[in-house]
Amino acid sequence: MMMALHIDPKKCTGCLQCELACSYDNEGVFNPAKSRIKVFNFHDEGRFVPYTCTQCAEAWCQQACPVDAISVDAKTGAKVVSDSLCVGCKVCTIACPFGTVNYNASTGKVLKCDLCGGDPECAKACPTQAITYVDANWTGLEKMRAWAAKTDTGARATH
Amino acid sequence: MRYVIVGAGPAGVVAAETIRRRDPKGEIALVGDEPGEPYARMAIPYVLTGKIGEDGARLRKAKDHYKNLGIGYRSGRAEKLDRAGKQLVLADGSKLAYDRLLIATGASAAKPPVPGLDLPGVHHCWTMADARAIAKRAGKGAEVVLVGAGFIGCIILESLVERGMKLTVVETENRMLPKMMDETGGDMIESWCDAKGVHVLTSTRLKGVEKEKGGRLAVALDPGGSVVADLVVIATGVKANTGFLAGSGLKIEDGVVVDNRLSADGDSIFAAGDCAKGPDFSGGFMVQHAIQPTATEHGRIAAVNMTGGDARYKGSLIMNVLDTAGLITASFGHWEQGEEARAADLKAFKYVKLAFDGDRIKGALTIGMTEHIGALRGLIQTRARLGSWKAKLMRDPTRVVEAFVSKVP
């Protein structure tokens, strides 16, 4: 069963536990700047929105990578950056129309959500279930993918 | 079906793979004119810094990738297109018959018309062979003149600085990155380079190169006398590789002109990547966007149409991201004119400029931003209406990613 992160902004309190868990698990430090999930704070609306990679089916980041450094994890479907292959050219950071691949100047590589190999720390750390890891069919993934299709440069699956 | 793809850069390789997925039985010939396996030109600066070996620049890392997909990869240089005979003639005299042809021959580094550029020690930085030649002369402390401060010049600059070379940059226009940045941005990058010890000469033209006693080079400038160098790197733009198409009857401008299916003849010949001139995202006019994302998108869409599909290309969006000795800059779409919002902090080397078309963003420039910048592509390419966010962004354009997130999920 394909799983995906489901984000429900209505339940988010802006506690940033997800950012801390993500940066600690992936980078070994409690540093939101190195988190692959980011909570946006809309002050004037009193609203928080956690935001990360949708793992799109035909990922722009993967297609744009010049050196084959982004591959698909067969188990989770996550698009995963290989640190040993990434040269830090950042083309994926401008190619991703969601802006969910970021450059880490201290390592010279790019960072993106890899679903923690199938056990996402952000979902485990979230105290209010604003972030859950569920059957992909249950998420708003389709809605996001439909939006993504508008970004597309040409029909993807035409015959 | 016999497919011939001439050119083994990103456009050609993605096209070959896409054709194979869609036509398991077709015969695919992929022709490259440089030795070794297909590699990414974009990775050359990282080869020069020593961050990766030459293998690390390969477009595909899996062993026997092309063989396993049944893609016949061969080396050869296209010499002539024989449309009547439906065959491509290579420089060694061999002929490749095709039912569908993809022209993905890319571009070559252009040489300014000045004397002395054939001297040893004067190089482009365009092919792997160029990179090897530069590495040979580029020891620590060596003096280098880099001619051209456009995108390619600046990306090479990074690796020359990292190698510890003493660098003078010469640019004809009045600022660095004249096409990718406005004056504020170009000047910001120049002062960043100055602070890194790179000597930048704008509004300066290369007059010629002469050999000095002891094998060094004298680089004559206009205005501004002469600079002595151990190495001269020429990065003054590129030119589409379309020479072999002379007499073919195909429409050639600064690239092979293609329609929204990326066909050059409305039938069996297609073009993709740096050598193609296709529709622009914003208004349908024809452009040559020599960037990696355009090359791979072109390659994929051409391949769909070559295999009997009907994919209509919505047009390319020009965008670039650049690391100039640690200062990260990006540009998207058409930022040159129209209503705009700007926020600049010159001392902190931070800059954001958004260009609007009504309540949509049509272009953007950023300096010193590495978080979520792809959202700018998303906003521009989906033509997302900003509604009430337009006024907020006019006041503070640094909030663009927030505007994006509030629009999407």
Interface residues (C-beta under 8 A of the other chain):
Chain A: I7 P9 K38 F40 F42 E45 V49 Y51 W60 Q63 A64 P66 V67 D68 L85 V87 G88 C89 K90 V91 C92 T93 I94 A95 C96 P97 F98 G99 T100 V101 N102 Y103 N104 A105 G108 G140 K143 M144 W147 K150 T151 D152 T153 G154 A155 R156 T158 H159
Chain B: P10 V14 A40 R41 M42 A43 Y46 K51 I52 G56 A57 R58 L59 R60 K61 A62 F281 Q292 P293 T296 E297 R300 I301 V304 G308 G309 D310 A311 R312 Y313 K314 G315 S316 L317 M319 N320 V321 D323 G326 I328 A330 F332 T370 E371 H372 I373 G374 A375 L376 R377 G378 Q381 T382 V401 E402 F404 V405 S406 V408 P409
